[in-house]
């Protein structure tokens, strides 16, 4: 356990007039170094360490972005959120930010570095769930979900066949390689797993994007990982849409938990902002309820697709024009 105060800054997003960055301040946090071992014990110990921490509540934090400074306080769980407008126009791409934790005398006691992503002006943006949409997670069964977390490391976690192909085709459709379409990864998994997920996505060459995860948990709540906070997921998705009111979005989820209901509620609130909704059928017993939700979404004039294999979703995306018909997969 490290006794030093630490600041963790997650990837932010936004545009000139509305920039958003999230993070945590910890009083104590277990030292972790991922070795990507196939040793079961090493992987278990590493995962447990991600949940051994003590948040720093109600401490002042200061964000520096260019020549701007913005102040905020952490919440009871050490979480902070900065939302601000830039003094000057911010170009598309990734931009560095710095967040400092200040003690009661205003002295800097810890510093964290992060990045905020400003999308290029593109045709579509994509919001995707993670567990059982991209990664095989067995979220509906806590025992199988914990088994996936414990026995595997970020580089041995299995992703669905052709999910990489589909997402990268979408990221580069109707744009250039240096101006990819933006991806937002929204999950009920906790912020504890942020670095774990980023490594999994990079190793599998999925598009870079901003992650929006669930409230951090302590080690005693590890058994509940990924099982709570679905209402928060609804709010996180709506915040993204509110941040980009002129953007068209495409949603990806699955029917292992509540994605169909969440996306239906959002589609009924923001029908003009949503181009299509894709739901991966991972629970056959939930196929009919999922299709009923998609029918409600389709009634709003939004394209829908219930699929089992990513190859089916790719074909559907080509038919919609989300992917040009002559674009080849890697």
Phi and psi restraints in degrees (value plus and minus 20) as a CYANA .aco file:
   2 UNK   PHI    -101.5   -61.5
   2 UNK   PSI     111.2   151.2
   3 UNK   PHI    -105.0   -65.0
   3 UNK   PSI     -29.0    11.0
   4 UNK   PHI     -98.9   -58.9
   4 UNK   PSI     124.5   164.5
   5 UNK   PHI     -88.8   -48.8
   5 UNK   PSI     117.2   157.2
   6 UNK   PHI    -150.0  -110.0
   6 UNK   PSI     129.8   169.8
   7 UNK   PHI    -137.4   -97.4
   7 UNK   PSI     103.8   143.8
   8 UNK   PHI    -130.5   -90.5
   8 UNK   PSI     101.8   141.8
   9 UNK   PHI    -132.5   -92.5
   9 UNK   PSI     107.6   147.6
  10 UNK   PHI    -116.4   -76.4
  10 UNK   PSI     140.7   180.7
  11 UNK   PHI     -76.4   -36.4
  11 UNK   PSI     109.2   149.2
  12 UNK   PHI    -122.9   -82.9
  12 UNK   PSI    -195.6  -155.6
  13 UNK   PHI    -176.6  -136.6
  13 UNK   PSI     151.5   191.5
  14 UNK   PHI     123.9   163.9
  14 UNK   PSI    -180.4  -140.4
  15 UNK   PHI    -165.7  -125.7
  15 UNK   PSI    -199.1  -159.1
  16 UNK   PHI     -68.3   -28.3
  16 UNK   PSI     -61.8   -21.8
  17 UNK   PHI    -114.7   -74.7
  17 UNK   PSI     -22.7    17.3
  18 UNK   PHI    -177.9  -137.9
  18 UNK   PSI      71.8   111.8
  19 UNK   PHI    -125.4   -85.4
  19 UNK   PSI     121.4   161.4
  20 UNK   PHI    -154.3  -114.3
  20 UNK   PSI     111.5   151.5
  21 UNK   PHI    -157.2  -117.2
  21 UNK   PSI     116.4   156.4
  22 UNK   PHI    -135.2   -95.2
  22 UNK   PSI     142.3   182.3
  23 UNK   PHI    -199.1  -159.1
  23 UNK   PSI    -196.6  -156.6
  24 UNK   PHI    -155.6  -115.6
  24 UNK   PSI     131.1   171.1
  25 UNK   PHI    -135.5   -95.5
  25 UNK   PSI     111.7   151.7
  26 UNK   PHI    -138.6   -98.6
  26 UNK   PSI     116.1   156.1
  27 UNK   PHI     -90.7   -50.7
  27 UNK   PSI     -65.0   -25.0
  28 UNK   PHI    -158.6  -118.6
  28 UNK   PSI     128.4   168.4
  29 UNK   PHI    -174.6  -134.6
  29 UNK   PSI     115.1   155.1
  30 UNK   PHI     -82.2   -42.2
  30 UNK   PSI     118.9   158.9
  31 UNK   PHI     -92.9   -52.9
  31 UNK   PSI     109.5   149.5
  32 UNK   PHI    -149.5  -109.5
  32 UNK   PSI     122.1   162.1
  33 UNK   PHI    -165.1  -125.1
  33 UNK   PSI      87.8   127.8
  34 UNK   PHI     -92.2   -52.2
  34 UNK   PSI     105.0   145.0
  35 UNK   PHI    -124.2   -84.2
  35 UNK   PSI     -24.7    15.3
  36 UNK   PHI      34.2    74.2
  36 UNK   PSI      25.8    65.8
  37 UNK   PHI    -107.8   -67.8
  37 UNK   PSI     135.0   175.0
  38 UNK   PHI    -112.3   -72.3
  38 UNK   PSI     -16.7    23.3
  39 UNK   PHI     -96.5   -56.5
  39 UNK   PSI     102.6   142.6
  40 UNK   PHI     -77.9   -37.9
  40 UNK   PSI     -65.6   -25.6
  41 UNK   PHI     -83.6   -43.6
  41 UNK   PSI     -63.0   -23.0
  42 UNK   PHI     -81.3   -41.3
  42 UNK   PSI     -62.5   -22.5
  43 UNK   PHI     -87.3   -47.3
  43 UNK   PSI     -59.0   -19.0
  44 UNK   PHI     -83.9   -43.9
  44 UNK   PSI     -66.1   -26.1
  45 UNK   PHI     -82.4   -42.4
  45 UNK   PSI     -63.4   -23.4
  46 UNK   PHI     -82.0   -42.0
  46 UNK   PSI     -64.7   -24.7
  47 UNK   PHI     -82.9   -42.9
  47 UNK   PSI     -63.8   -23.8
  48 UNK   PHI     -80.0   -40.0
  48 UNK   PSI     -58.4   -18.4
  49 UNK   PHI     -83.1   -43.1
  49 UNK   PSI     -49.2    -9.2
  50 UNK   PHI     -85.1   -45.1
  50 UNK   PSI     -38.7     1.3
  51 UNK   PHI    -128.5   -88.5
  51 UNK   PSI     -17.0    23.0
  52 UNK   PHI    -117.3   -77.3
  52 UNK   PSI      79.9   119.9
  53 UNK   PHI    -180.0  -140.0
  53 UNK   PSI     143.6   183.6
  54 UNK   PHI    -153.8  -113.8
  54 UNK   PSI      90.0   130.0
  55 UNK   PHI     -84.8   -44.8
  55 UNK   PSI     136.8   176.8
  56 UNK   PHI    -128.8   -88.8
  56 UNK   PSI      79.9   119.9
  57 UNK   PHI    -102.5   -62.5
  57 UNK   PSI     130.1   170.1
  58 UNK   PHI      35.0    75.0
  58 UNK   PSI      15.6    55.6
  59 UNK   PHI    -122.3   -82.3
  59 UNK   PSI     126.6   166.6
  60 UNK   PHI     -96.3   -56.3
  60 UNK   PSI     118.5   158.5
  61 UNK   PHI    -148.0  -108.0
  61 UNK   PSI     127.6   167.6
  62 UNK   PHI    -147.2  -107.2
  62 UNK   PSI     105.6   145.6
  63 UNK   PHI    -121.3   -81.3
  63 UNK   PSI     114.5   154.5
  64 UNK   PHI    -134.6   -94.6
  64 UNK   PSI     105.6   145.6
  65 UNK   PHI    -157.7  -117.7
  65 UNK   PSI      85.5   125.5
  66 UNK   PHI      42.0    82.0
  66 UNK   PSI    -145.3  -105.3
  67 UNK   PHI    -118.7   -78.7
  67 UNK   PSI      -1.5    38.5
  68 UNK   PHI    -125.9   -85.9
  68 UNK   PSI     131.0   171.0
  69 UNK   PHI    -150.7  -110.7
  69 UNK   PSI     114.8   154.8
  70 UNK   PHI    -148.9  -108.9
  70 UNK   PSI     116.8   156.8
  71 UNK   PHI    -130.3   -90.3
  71 UNK   PSI     128.8   168.8
  72 UNK   PHI    -177.5  -137.5
  72 UNK   PSI     150.7   190.7
  73 UNK   PHI    -143.0  -103.0
  73 UNK   PSI     127.8   167.8
  74 UNK   PHI     -93.0   -53.0
  74 UNK   PSI     137.2   177.2
  75 UNK   PHI    -104.7   -64.7
  75 UNK   PSI    -195.0  -155.0
  76 UNK   PHI     -81.1   -41.1
  76 UNK   PSI     -44.3    -4.3
  77 UNK   PHI    -122.2   -82.2
  77 UNK   PSI      -1.7    38.3
  78 UNK   PHI      60.0   100.0
  78 UNK   PSI     -19.3    20.7
  79 UNK   PHI     -98.9   -58.9
  79 UNK   PSI     121.3   161.3
  80 UNK   PHI    -152.4  -112.4
  80 UNK   PSI     133.1   173.1
  81 UNK   PHI    -157.5  -117.5
  81 UNK   PSI     105.9   145.9
  82 UNK   PHI    -126.9   -86.9
  82 UNK   PSI     114.0   154.0
  83 UNK   PHI    -158.3  -118.3
  83 UNK   PSI     100.7   140.7
  84 UNK   PHI    -173.0  -133.0
  84 UNK   PSI     144.3   184.3
  85 UNK   PHI    -123.9   -83.9
  85 UNK   PSI     117.0   157.0
  86 UNK   PHI     -95.3   -55.3
  86 UNK   PSI     127.4   167.4
  87 UNK   PHI     -86.8   -46.8
  87 UNK   PSI     -53.8   -13.8
  88 UNK   PHI    -145.9  -105.9
  88 UNK   PSI     141.2   181.2
  89 UNK   PHI     -78.8   -38.8
  89 UNK   PSI     117.3   157.3
  90 UNK   PHI    -127.8   -87.8
  90 UNK   PSI     103.2   143.2
  91 UNK   PHI     -91.1   -51.1
  91 UNK   PSI     141.3   181.3
  92 UNK   PHI     -86.9   -46.9
  92 UNK   PSI     128.9   168.9
  93 UNK   PHI     100.0   140.0
  93 UNK   PSI    -186.8  -146.8
  94 UNK   PHI    -113.4   -73.4
  94 UNK   PSI     117.8   157.8
  95 UNK   PHI    -151.5  -111.5
  95 UNK   PSI     117.8   157.8
  96 UNK   PHI     -97.1   -57.1
  96 UNK   PSI     125.4   165.4
  97 UNK   PHI    -154.0  -114.0
  97 UNK   PSI     137.2   177.2
  98 UNK   PHI    -149.5  -109.5
  98 UNK   PSI     115.2   155.2
  99 UNK   PHI    -143.2  -103.2
  99 UNK   PSI     107.1   147.1
 100 UNK   PHI    -132.7   -92.7
 100 UNK   PSI     118.6   158.6
 101 UNK   PHI    -112.9   -72.9
 101 UNK   PSI     112.4   152.4
 102 UNK   PHI    -136.3   -96.3
 102 UNK   PSI     118.7   158.7
 103 UNK   PHI    -101.5   -61.5
 103 UNK   PSI    -195.8  -155.8
 104 UNK   PHI     -85.7   -45.7
 104 UNK   PSI     -37.4     2.6
 105 UNK   PHI    -113.6   -73.6
 105 UNK   PSI     -16.2    23.8
 106 UNK   PHI      60.8   100.8
 106 UNK   PSI      -7.3    32.7
 107 UNK   PHI    -107.7   -67.7
 107 UNK   PSI     123.4   163.4
 108 UNK   PHI     -94.9   -54.9
 108 UNK   PSI     103.5   143.5
 109 UNK   PHI    -133.9   -93.9
 109 UNK   PSI     -30.8     9.2
 110 UNK   PHI    -185.6  -145.6
 110 UNK   PSI     131.1   171.1
 111 UNK   PHI    -154.6  -114.6
 111 UNK   PSI     119.6   159.6
 112 UNK   PHI    -150.3  -110.3
 112 UNK   PSI     124.6   164.6
 113 UNK   PHI    -126.4   -86.4
 113 UNK   PSI     125.6   165.6
 114 UNK   PHI    -172.1  -132.1
 114 UNK   PSI    -196.2  -156.2
 115 UNK   PHI    -158.8  -118.8
 115 UNK   PSI     128.7   168.7
 116 UNK   PHI    -141.3  -101.3
 116 UNK   PSI     116.7   156.7
 117 UNK   PHI    -124.0   -84.0
 117 UNK   PSI     104.1   144.1
 118 UNK   PHI    -127.8   -87.8
 118 UNK   PSI      92.9   132.9
 119 UNK   PHI     -86.5   -46.5
 119 UNK   PSI     132.6   172.6
 120 UNK   PHI     -93.6   -53.6
 120 UNK   PSI     143.3   183.3
 121 UNK   PHI     -94.4   -54.4
 121 UNK   PSI      81.2   121.2
 122 UNK   PHI    -144.3  -104.3
 122 UNK   PSI     154.9   194.9
 123 UNK   PHI     -94.7   -54.7
 123 UNK   PSI     -63.1   -23.1
 124 UNK   PHI    -157.3  -117.3
 124 UNK   PSI     137.4   177.4
 125 UNK   PHI    -143.0  -103.0
 125 UNK   PSI     134.6   174.6
 126 UNK   PHI    -145.0  -105.0
 126 UNK   PSI     111.0   151.0
 127 UNK   PHI    -135.7   -95.7
 127 UNK   PSI     101.4   141.4
 128 UNK   PHI    -150.0  -110.0
 128 UNK   PSI     119.1   159.1
 129 UNK   PHI     -89.6   -49.6
 129 UNK   PSI     149.2   189.2
 130 UNK   PHI    -132.8   -92.8
 130 UNK   PSI     -84.0   -44.0
 131 UNK   PHI     -88.2   -48.2
 131 UNK   PSI     104.2   144.2
 132 UNK   PHI      48.0    88.0
 132 UNK   PSI     -13.8    26.2
 133 UNK   PHI    -128.1   -88.1
 133 UNK   PSI     -66.1   -26.1
 134 UNK   PHI    -128.6   -88.6
 134 UNK   PSI     -68.9   -28.9
 135 UNK   PHI    -121.5   -81.5
 135 UNK   PSI     120.9   160.9
 136 UNK   PHI     -93.4   -53.4
 136 UNK   PSI      94.2   134.2
 137 UNK   PHI    -149.2  -109.2
 137 UNK   PSI     -38.3     1.7
 138 UNK   PHI      33.1    73.1
 138 UNK   PSI      29.2    69.2
 139 UNK   PHI     -83.1   -43.1
 139 UNK   PSI     -46.7    -6.7
 140 UNK   PHI     -92.8   -52.8
 140 UNK   PSI     -36.6     3.4
 141 UNK   PHI    -143.1  -103.1
 141 UNK   PSI      88.9   128.9
 142 UNK   PHI     -80.1   -40.1
 142 UNK   PSI     -57.5   -17.5
 143 UNK   PHI     -82.7   -42.7
 143 UNK   PSI     -65.3   -25.3
 144 UNK   PHI     -90.6   -50.6
 144 UNK   PSI     -55.1   -15.1
 145 UNK   PHI     -83.7   -43.7
 145 UNK   PSI     -66.5   -26.5
 146 UNK   PHI     -83.9   -43.9
 146 UNK   PSI     -54.8   -14.8
 147 UNK   PHI     -81.7   -41.7
 147 UNK   PSI     -63.4   -23.4
 148 UNK   PHI     -81.2   -41.2
 148 UNK   PSI     -62.8   -22.8
 149 UNK   PHI     -87.3   -47.3
 149 UNK   PSI     -62.2   -22.2
 150 UNK   PHI     -97.8   -57.8
 150 UNK   PSI     -61.7   -21.7
 151 UNK   PHI    -108.9   -68.9
 151 UNK   PSI     -30.4     9.6
 152 UNK   PHI    -142.0  -102.0
 152 UNK   PSI     138.2   178.2
 153 UNK   PHI    -129.4   -89.4
 153 UNK   PSI     153.6   193.6
 154 UNK   PHI     -76.9   -36.9
 154 UNK   PSI     -44.7    -4.7
 155 UNK   PHI    -113.0   -73.0
 155 UNK   PSI     -27.5    12.5
 156 UNK   PHI    -131.0   -91.0
 156 UNK   PSI     -19.8    20.2
 157 UNK   PHI     -86.1   -46.1
 157 UNK   PSI     116.4   156.4
 158 UNK   PHI    -107.3   -67.3
 158 UNK   PSI     110.9   150.9
 159 UNK   PHI    -124.3   -84.3
 159 UNK   PSI     136.6   176.6
 160 UNK   PHI     -87.3   -47.3
 160 UNK   PSI     122.4   162.4
 161 UNK   PHI     -75.8   -35.8
 161 UNK   PSI     111.1   151.1
 162 UNK   PHI      53.1    93.1
 162 UNK   PSI     -18.1    21.9
 163 UNK   PHI     -84.3   -44.3
 163 UNK   PSI     -61.7   -21.7
 164 UNK   PHI     -77.3   -37.3
 164 UNK   PSI     -65.8   -25.8
 165 UNK   PHI     -82.0   -42.0
 165 UNK   PSI     -67.4   -27.4
 166 UNK   PHI     -81.7   -41.7
 166 UNK   PSI     -68.5   -28.5
 167 UNK   PHI     -86.5   -46.5
 167 UNK   PSI     -57.2   -17.2
 168 UNK   PHI     -93.7   -53.7
 168 UNK   PSI     -53.1   -13.1
 169 UNK   PHI     -82.0   -42.0
 169 UNK   PSI     -62.5   -22.5
 170 UNK   PHI     -87.9   -47.9
 170 UNK   PSI     -59.2   -19.2
 171 UNK   PHI     -82.1   -42.1
 171 UNK   PSI     -50.8   -10.8
 172 UNK   PHI    -131.9   -91.9
 172 UNK   PSI      -8.2    31.8
 173 UNK   PHI     -96.7   -56.7
 173 UNK   PSI     115.6   155.6
 174 UNK   PHI      38.5    78.5
 174 UNK   PSI       7.8    47.8
 175 UNK   PHI    -172.6  -132.6
 175 UNK   PSI    -191.8  -151.8
 176 UNK   PHI    -130.0   -90.0
 176 UNK   PSI     143.8   183.8
 177 UNK   PHI     -79.7   -39.7
 177 UNK   PSI     -52.2   -12.2
 178 UNK   PHI    -106.7   -66.7
 178 UNK   PSI     -20.7    19.3
 179 UNK   PHI    -153.0  -113.0
 179 UNK   PSI      43.0    83.0
 180 UNK   PHI     -86.6   -46.6
 180 UNK   PSI     132.7   172.7
 181 UNK   PHI     -85.8   -45.8
 181 UNK   PSI     122.6   162.6
 182 UNK   PHI     -95.4   -55.4
 182 UNK   PSI     124.0   164.0
 183 UNK   PHI    -140.5  -100.5
 183 UNK   PSI     118.7   158.7
 184 UNK   PHI    -143.4  -103.4
 184 UNK   PSI     104.3   144.3
 185 UNK   PHI    -125.1   -85.1
 185 UNK   PSI      91.1   131.1
 186 UNK   PHI    -134.9   -94.9
 186 UNK   PSI     106.1   146.1
 187 UNK   PHI    -164.3  -124.3
 187 UNK   PSI     138.3   178.3
 188 UNK   PHI    -104.3   -64.3
 188 UNK   PSI     -23.2    16.8
 189 UNK   PHI     -86.2   -46.2
 189 UNK   PSI     132.8   172.8
 190 UNK   PHI    -102.4   -62.4
 190 UNK   PSI     140.3   180.3
 191 UNK   PHI     -81.1   -41.1
 191 UNK   PSI     -41.3    -1.3
 192 UNK   PHI     -72.7   -32.7
 192 UNK   PSI     -52.6   -12.6
 193 UNK   PHI    -113.9   -73.9
 193 UNK   PSI      -8.2    31.8
 194 UNK   PHI     -76.2   -36.2
 194 UNK   PSI     -76.5   -36.5
 195 UNK   PHI     -83.3   -43.3
 195 UNK   PSI     -56.8   -16.8
 196 UNK   PHI     -77.8   -37.8
 196 UNK   PSI     -68.3   -28.3
 197 UNK   PHI     -89.9   -49.9
 197 UNK   PSI     -61.8   -21.8
 198 UNK   PHI     -78.6   -38.6
 198 UNK   PSI     -62.3   -22.3
 199 UNK   PHI     -85.3   -45.3
 199 UNK   PSI     -62.3   -22.3
 200 UNK   PHI     -80.0   -40.0
 200 UNK   PSI     -64.7   -24.7
 201 UNK   PHI     -87.1   -47.1
 201 UNK   PSI     -62.9   -22.9
 202 UNK   PHI     -87.1   -47.1
 202 UNK   PSI     -60.6   -20.6
 203 UNK   PHI     -83.3   -43.3
 203 UNK   PSI     -56.5   -16.5
 204 UNK   PHI    -109.8   -69.8
 204 UNK   PSI     -13.5    26.5
 205 UNK   PHI      38.6    78.6
 205 UNK   PSI      16.7    56.7
 206 UNK   PHI     -99.5   -59.5
 206 UNK   PSI     137.0   177.0
 207 UNK   PHI     -78.2   -38.2
 207 UNK   PSI     119.3   159.3
 208 UNK   PHI     -82.8   -42.8
 208 UNK   PSI     127.1   167.1
 209 UNK   PHI    -187.8  -147.8
 209 UNK   PSI    -199.3  -159.3
 210 UNK   PHI    -113.1   -73.1
 210 UNK   PSI     113.6   153.6
 211 UNK   PHI    -120.1   -80.1
 211 UNK   PSI     115.6   155.6
 212 UNK   PHI    -146.3  -106.3
 212 UNK   PSI      89.2   129.2
 213 UNK   PHI    -133.5   -93.5
 213 UNK   PSI    -193.0  -153.0
 214 UNK   PHI    -117.1   -77.1
 214 UNK   PSI     146.4   186.4
 215 UNK   PHI     -70.9   -30.9
 215 UNK   PSI     117.6   157.6
 216 UNK   PHI     -83.3   -43.3
 216 UNK   PSI     128.0   168.0
 217 UNK   PHI    -142.2  -102.2
 217 UNK   PSI     135.8   175.8
 218 UNK   PHI    -112.8   -72.8
 218 UNK   PSI     149.4   189.4
 219 UNK   PHI     -79.0   -39.0
 219 UNK   PSI     -53.4   -13.4
 220 UNK   PHI     -89.0   -49.0
 220 UNK   PSI     -36.3     3.7
 221 UNK   PHI    -122.9   -82.9
 221 UNK   PSI      -8.3    31.7
 222 UNK   PHI     -77.9   -37.9
 222 UNK   PSI     -55.1   -15.1
 223 UNK   PHI     -84.5   -44.5
 223 UNK   PSI     -38.1     1.9
 224 UNK   PHI    -114.9   -74.9
 224 UNK   PSI     -12.7    27.3
 225 UNK   PHI     -76.0   -36.0
 225 UNK   PSI     112.0   152.0
 226 UNK   PHI      53.6    93.6
 226 UNK   PSI     -15.5    24.5
 227 UNK   PHI    -126.2   -86.2
 227 UNK   PSI     -23.2    16.8
 228 UNK   PHI    -151.7  -111.7
 228 UNK   PSI     150.5   190.5
 229 UNK   PHI      65.1   105.1
 229 UNK   PSI       0.2    40.2
 230 UNK   PHI     -86.5   -46.5
 230 UNK   PSI     -52.4   -12.4
 231 UNK   PHI     -84.5   -44.5
 231 UNK   PSI     -56.9   -16.9
 232 UNK   PHI     -84.4   -44.4
 232 UNK   PSI     -53.1   -13.1
 233 UNK   PHI     -82.7   -42.7
 233 UNK   PSI     -61.0   -21.0
 234 UNK   PHI     -78.4   -38.4
 234 UNK   PSI     -66.0   -26.0
 235 UNK   PHI     -85.5   -45.5
 235 UNK   PSI     -60.6   -20.6
 236 UNK   PHI     -83.6   -43.6
 236 UNK   PSI     -60.3   -20.3
 237 UNK   PHI     -86.1   -46.1
 237 UNK   PSI     -62.0   -22.0
 238 UNK   PHI     -85.2   -45.2
 238 UNK   PSI     -53.1   -13.1
 239 UNK   PHI     -84.5   -44.5
 239 UNK   PSI     -57.4   -17.4
 240 UNK   PHI     -84.2   -44.2
 240 UNK   PSI     -65.8   -25.8
 241 UNK   PHI     -82.6   -42.6
 241 UNK   PSI     -62.0   -22.0
 242 UNK   PHI     -83.7   -43.7
 242 UNK   PSI     -51.4   -11.4
 243 UNK   PHI     -92.9   -52.9
 243 UNK   PSI     -45.0    -5.0
 244 UNK   PHI    -149.5  -109.5
 244 UNK   PSI      49.3    89.3
 245 UNK   PHI     -84.9   -44.9
 245 UNK   PSI     -38.2     1.8
 246 UNK   PHI    -121.3   -81.3
 246 UNK   PSI     -13.2    26.8
 247 UNK   PHI    -113.8   -73.8
 247 UNK   PSI     123.4   163.4
 248 UNK   PHI    -112.6   -72.6
 248 UNK   PSI     113.1   153.1
 249 UNK   PHI    -135.3   -95.3
 249 UNK   PSI     131.4   171.4
 250 UNK   PHI    -143.1  -103.1
 250 UNK   PSI     110.2   150.2
 251 UNK   PHI    -123.0   -83.0
 251 UNK   PSI     125.3   165.3
 252 UNK   PHI    -149.6  -109.6
 252 UNK   PSI     114.4   154.4
 253 UNK   PHI    -176.6  -136.6
 253 UNK   PSI    -184.6  -144.6
 254 UNK   PHI    -167.4  -127.4
 254 UNK   PSI     153.1   193.1
 255 UNK   PHI    -125.4   -85.4
 255 UNK   PSI       5.3    45.3
 256 UNK   PHI     -96.7   -56.7
 256 UNK   PSI     -48.1    -8.1
 257 UNK   PHI    -155.3  -115.3
 257 UNK   PSI    -126.8   -86.8
 258 UNK   PHI    -141.2  -101.2
 258 UNK   PSI      -6.4    33.6
 259 UNK   PHI     -75.5   -35.5
 259 UNK   PSI     -65.8   -25.8
 260 UNK   PHI     -78.2   -38.2
 260 UNK   PSI     -61.4   -21.4
 261 UNK   PHI     -89.3   -49.3
 261 UNK   PSI     -62.0   -22.0
 262 UNK   PHI     -83.5   -43.5
 262 UNK   PSI     -66.6   -26.6
 263 UNK   PHI     -88.3   -48.3
 263 UNK   PSI     -50.6   -10.6
 264 UNK   PHI     -86.9   -46.9
 264 UNK   PSI     -64.3   -24.3
 265 UNK   PHI     -80.4   -40.4
 265 UNK   PSI     -59.9   -19.9
 266 UNK   PHI     -90.8   -50.8
 266 UNK   PSI     -61.1   -21.1
 267 UNK   PHI     -82.6   -42.6
 267 UNK   PSI     -56.1   -16.1
 268 UNK   PHI     -94.0   -54.0
 268 UNK   PSI     -41.9    -1.9
 269 UNK   PHI    -110.5   -70.5
 269 UNK   PSI     -55.3   -15.3
 270 UNK   PHI    -146.4  -106.4
 270 UNK   PSI      34.9    74.9
 271 UNK   PHI     -81.4   -41.4
 271 UNK   PSI     -50.3   -10.3
 272 UNK   PHI     -98.9   -58.9
 272 UNK   PSI     -32.7     7.3
 273 UNK   PHI    -114.9   -74.9
 273 UNK   PSI     -27.3    12.7
 274 UNK   PHI    -136.0   -96.0
 274 UNK   PSI     106.0   146.0
 275 UNK   PHI    -109.7   -69.7
 275 UNK   PSI     -61.9   -21.9
 276 UNK   PHI    -178.4  -138.4
 276 UNK   PSI     135.2   175.2
 277 UNK   PHI    -150.0  -110.0
 277 UNK   PSI     107.2   147.2
 278 UNK   PHI    -134.1   -94.1
 278 UNK   PSI     111.1   151.1
 279 UNK   PHI    -145.8  -105.8
 279 UNK   PSI     102.3   142.3
 280 UNK   PHI    -101.9   -61.9
 280 UNK   PSI     108.5   148.5
 281 UNK   PHI    -105.9   -65.9
 281 UNK   PSI      78.1   118.1
 282 UNK   PHI    -128.0   -88.0
 282 UNK   PSI     -31.4     8.6
 283 UNK   PHI    -146.8  -106.8
 283 UNK   PSI      84.6   124.6
 284 UNK   PHI     -78.9   -38.9
 284 UNK   PSI     -53.9   -13.9
 285 UNK   PHI     -89.7   -49.7
 285 UNK   PSI     -34.8     5.2
 286 UNK   PHI    -124.7   -84.7
 286 UNK   PSI     -10.0    30.0
 287 UNK   PHI     -85.4   -45.4
 287 UNK   PSI     -65.4   -25.4
 288 UNK   PHI     -85.7   -45.7
 288 UNK   PSI     -69.0   -29.0
 289 UNK   PHI     -78.7   -38.7
 289 UNK   PSI     -58.4   -18.4
 290 UNK   PHI     -82.6   -42.6
 290 UNK   PSI     -62.4   -22.4
 291 UNK   PHI     -86.5   -46.5
 291 UNK   PSI     -53.8   -13.8
 292 UNK   PHI     -84.5   -44.5
 292 UNK   PSI     -60.1   -20.1
 293 UNK   PHI     -84.8   -44.8
 293 UNK   PSI     -63.1   -23.1
 294 UNK   PHI     -84.1   -44.1
 294 UNK   PSI     -52.7   -12.7
 295 UNK   PHI     -83.9   -43.9
 295 UNK   PSI     -58.6   -18.6
 296 UNK   PHI     -84.9   -44.9
 296 UNK   PSI     -58.1   -18.1
 297 UNK   PHI     -86.8   -46.8
 297 UNK   PSI     -63.8   -23.8
 298 UNK   PHI     -81.7   -41.7
 298 UNK   PSI     -50.4   -10.4
 299 UNK   PHI     -84.8   -44.8
 299 UNK   PSI     -35.7     4.3
 300 UNK   PHI    -111.6   -71.6
 300 UNK   PSI     -12.9    27.1
 301 UNK   PHI      63.3   103.3
 301 UNK   PSI      -2.1    37.9
 302 UNK   PHI    -122.1   -82.1
 302 UNK   PSI     115.2   155.2
 303 UNK   PHI     -92.3   -52.3
 303 UNK   PSI     124.3   164.3
 304 UNK   PHI    -155.0  -115.0
 304 UNK   PSI     137.6   177.6
 305 UNK   PHI    -172.9  -132.9
 305 UNK   PSI      99.5   139.5
 306 UNK   PHI    -121.8   -81.8
 306 UNK   PSI      96.4   136.4
 307 UNK   PHI    -154.2  -114.2
 307 UNK   PSI     137.6   177.6
 308 UNK   PHI    -126.1   -86.1
 308 UNK   PSI     -58.4   -18.4
 309 UNK   PHI    -135.1   -95.1
 309 UNK   PSI     122.3   162.3
 310 UNK   PHI     -80.8   -40.8
 310 UNK   PSI     -48.0    -8.0
 311 UNK   PHI     -79.1   -39.1
 311 UNK   PSI     -56.1   -16.1
 312 UNK   PHI     -85.6   -45.6
 312 UNK   PSI     -61.6   -21.6
 313 UNK   PHI     -87.2   -47.2
 313 UNK   PSI     -55.6   -15.6
 314 UNK   PHI     -82.7   -42.7
 314 UNK   PSI     -64.7   -24.7
 315 UNK   PHI     -80.0   -40.0
 315 UNK   PSI     -62.6   -22.6
 316 UNK   PHI     -83.0   -43.0
 316 UNK   PSI     -62.4   -22.4
 317 UNK   PHI     -84.3   -44.3
 317 UNK   PSI     -55.2   -15.2
 318 UNK   PHI     -86.3   -46.3
 318 UNK   PSI     -62.2   -22.2
 319 UNK   PHI     -83.4   -43.4
 319 UNK   PSI     -56.1   -16.1
 320 UNK   PHI     -95.6   -55.6
 320 UNK   PSI     -38.3     1.7
 321 UNK   PHI      68.7   108.7
 321 UNK   PSI     -15.0    25.0
 322 UNK   PHI     -83.5   -43.5
 322 UNK   PSI     -52.3   -12.3
 323 UNK   PHI    -139.9   -99.9
 323 UNK   PSI     106.9   146.9
 324 UNK   PHI     -77.1   -37.1
 324 UNK   PSI     120.2   160.2
 325 UNK   PHI     -81.3   -41.3
 325 UNK   PSI     -44.6    -4.6
 326 UNK   PHI    -116.2   -76.2
 326 UNK   PSI     -15.1    24.9
 327 UNK   PHI     -96.4   -56.4
 327 UNK   PSI     110.5   150.5
 328 UNK   PHI    -116.3   -76.3
 328 UNK   PSI     124.3   164.3
 329 UNK   PHI     -95.7   -55.7
 329 UNK   PSI     135.2   175.2
